[in-house]
């Protein structure tokens, strides 16, 4: 079996598992793009996180959040981290209660 090495491999893997919603951070909430439903940090469960470095430039770093909402939506959030990070998105994910962070558990 080929080892997953990049963000696209993981995105495809999670999409086949039903993680098809896309989100963006806006005004201190996470918005599901197709339904426009807004979620507060306590309404989000982090299922997994994956960090990546750029192939050609290791300082190009990103993180893939695999999330579920309290009403059952499953999706992915990608963000830069490090010097080029999206501070609004970083702040949002820091506000998610620790009991909602299952990123160390296997799914």
C-alpha positions in Angstrom: 0.0 0.0 0.0 1.3 3.4 -0.9 2.0 5.7 2.0 0.1 9.0 2.1 2.6 11.8 1.9 0.8 15.0 1.0 -2.3 16.9 1.9 -4.2 15.9 -1.2 -3.8 12.2 -0.4 -5.4 12.8 3.0 -8.1 15.0 1.6 -9.1 12.3 -0.8 -9.0 9.7 1.9 -11.3 11.6 4.2 -13.7 12.6 1.4 -14.2 8.9 0.7 -15.2 8.5 4.4 -17.8 11.2 4.0 -15.9 14.3 5.1 -17.2 16.5 2.3 -18.2 19.7 3.9 -16.0 22.7 3.5 -15.6 25.5 6.1 -14.2 29.0 6.4 -13.7 31.1 9.5 -15.7 34.3 9.5 -16.5 36.7 12.4 -15.4 34.2 15.1 -17.5 31.4 13.8 -16.8 28.5 11.4 -19.2 28.7 8.4 -20.1 25.6 6.4 -19.9 26.8 2.8 -22.8 25.0 1.1 -25.5 25.6 3.8 -24.0 28.8 5.3 -24.6 27.4 8.8 -22.4 29.0 11.4 -20.7 27.1 14.2 -19.2 28.3 17.5 -16.1 26.6 18.8 -18.0 24.5 21.3 -20.1 23.1 18.3 -17.0 21.6 16.6 -15.3 18.3 17.3 -11.8 17.9 15.9 -11.4 14.3 14.8 -7.9 14.4 13.4 -5.2 16.9 12.5 -2.4 16.5 10.0 0.6 18.9 9.5 2.5 19.3 6.3 5.6 21.0 5.1 6.0 22.2 1.5 7.9 19.9 -0.8 9.9 22.6 -2.5 9.9 25.0 0.5 9.8 23.5 4.0 8.6 26.9 5.4 5.3 26.4 3.4 3.5 24.7 6.3 -0.2 23.8 6.5 -2.5 21.9 8.7 -5.6 19.8 7.8 -8.3 19.7 10.4 -10.8 16.8 10.1 -13.9 18.0 11.9 -17.5 17.2 12.7 -20.2 19.6 13.8 -22.7 19.1 16.6 -25.4 18.6 14.0 -23.5 15.9 12.1 -21.8 17.7 9.3 -18.4 16.2 8.5 -15.7 18.1 6.7 -12.2 19.5 6.3 -10.5 22.8 7.1 -7.1 23.6 5.7 -5.0 26.4 7.1 -1.5 27.8 6.9 0.5 27.7 10.1 3.8 29.2 11.1 4.7 32.7 9.9 2.0 32.8 7.3 -0.8 31.5 9.5 -4.4 32.7 9.4 -4.7 34.2 12.8 -8.6 34.2 12.8 -8.6 30.5 12.1 -5.9 29.8 14.6 -7.8 31.7 17.3 -11.0 29.8 16.4 -9.4 26.4 16.8 -7.7 27.4 20.1 -11.2 28.2 21.5 -12.5 24.7 20.8 -12.9 23.0 24.2 -10.2 20.4 24.9 -12.9 17.7 25.4 -13.9 18.3 21.7 -10.4 17.6 20.5 -10.2 13.9 19.5 -7.3 14.4 17.2 -5.2 11.8 19.1 -7.9 9.2 18.6 -8.1 7.0 15.5 -11.1 7.3 13.2 
